[in-house]
Amino acid sequence: MSRKLPKGFEALEPFIAIWSANTAAQRDNLRTTVPAQQRAAFHRVIAPLANQALDQLDEKGLANFDAADENLMQLLLAYAHVGHAEEVQGSDEAKHAATRPRLRFTRAPADRATNADSLP
Amino acid sequence: MNAESKAFEQVSQERVAFLGTRPIPAKPYYDADWFELEREAVFRRSWMCVGHICEVPEKGSFIRRELEVLKASLLIVRGKDEKLRAFHNVCTHRGTQLVEEAQGKRTRFSCPYHMWTFGSDGELVSAPDFEQFHVAKEDCALKQVALEVIAGLIFVNFSKEPEALSDQLGDLVTQMESLPVARATTFSEYVYEIDANWKLTYDNFQENYHLRFIHPRSGGAACGKDNPFGYPAEVDFHGDHRTQTIWSNPDASAPAVQELGFGRTIPAAMEKGLLNTDAGRKYFALFPSFFMFGTPVQNFVHVVYPISAEKSRGVIRLYWVDEDGSASERFGREAIMVTAHDVHCEDTAVIEAGQRGISSGALEHIHMQTQESLCRHLFNVVEEKVHAYQAERNGS
């Protein structure tokens, strides 16, 4: 049976179903809509692993990613959003979430499906 | 004592005394008649940023841009001769808009109505039964708009013979060219619409007085004991344009996600020579409504496009050199984008609250302090241009 994540990151497996997303806009939406307790649980697990995960993926190289590496990358990208909720906004996150839909992400280098351009 | 440890000194009133100290009239921030004057006096005569050359990399690449303030649709095309041109997206037969797609690649642009077909240089190539017309083909080229590229950014100007933007900017061009944007091949983007006048929206981003109140969590590194309001270390004025040098709190510590995000992009940025700039803390505010923050690993451009007297649109882009080269770079770019986005999200509600207050007509004037001198400068320049336009129109 193939692994869902590279060896050493099994603790993150329960989070793949929720936190894998194709675009920055989707990741931002997950930050806003996933219940706060689930968001905090994901953060507790991924934050201490992020440095090591990036080292390992850097060593592998983007061009050589298999499905497990790609899953780990997607979780790290979700951490880029969730980390801001937990580490920057903290108890203000709910208030902050109300402001975010006003500024829509339309494009990011990590997006797997590139959106249409949106300059006026 | 080196520059890093030097105590913060705020910009003195003497430095900005030439801008005056009068209260600023409130009406130009909501009045529809004033906005109509700005359309002609400011926006039809100024350079506006509409994109980046990385969007039109090859012969035939094009982008379409809508500029509501001038009721204009523009087609920006790289011709067969590699030259970049801007045209009105308007068929010269009977005015139909030629292109609906936001971007693409073509060698010909055909009007859907009667199939008049134009080349990537704007010339009319063919038109069915053209012999029936009473005009020469060479007089039917697409109407061109002045275009200039600075630091990879595409600016357009609707004046017939505008002063070159590079001449207006002088030394700022070299500084802008030293930033990643000048070599960018891709970007992140987020956009917003706001129920607020373009100046009121823009002003929010050229003063730091509000930082500690509106961004108590996300703006931490911008304020400190020496500088509790996060005022700029320096401001400068360049004709209609202006800059400020952002002060950073040397004692601030970043949350782990930001430390990881910024830290993981620095090796690649260093390898690409992106850290070699003197403009790394500079905020470029180009008239009328363009910003660029110079930080090499968070080099973002923010343009506020007016829609009406009380409605605007913002487009924010973070420019990157090369596609993601590693997992670290991919993660870092996403995290750095979210850092900027978190700050910008916090501004919209308070800008709209300001607009509602001003639009109520309760105030005849608003007030700007010494550390809001960039806002005062913008208003002074706008007012001067509107008055000059009125005088020109009245023949005086």
Interface residues (C-beta under 8 A of the other chain):
Chain A: A24 R27 D28 A47 A50 N51 A53 L54 L57 D58 K60 G61 L62 M73 L76 L77 Y79 A80 H81 G83 H84 E87 V88 Q89 G90 D92 H96 T99 R100 R102 L103 R104 F105 T106 R107 A108 P109 A110 A116 D117 S118 L119 P120
Chain B: V50 G51 E55 I63 R65 E66 L67 E68 A102 Q103 T186 F187 S188 E189 Y190 V191 Y192 E193 I194 P216 R217 S218 P255 A256 V257 Q258 L260 G261 R264 Y305 R313 G314 V315 I316 W320 E323 D324 G325 S326 A327 S328 R330 F331 R333 E334 A335 M337 V338 T339 H341 D342 H344 C345 E346 T348 A349
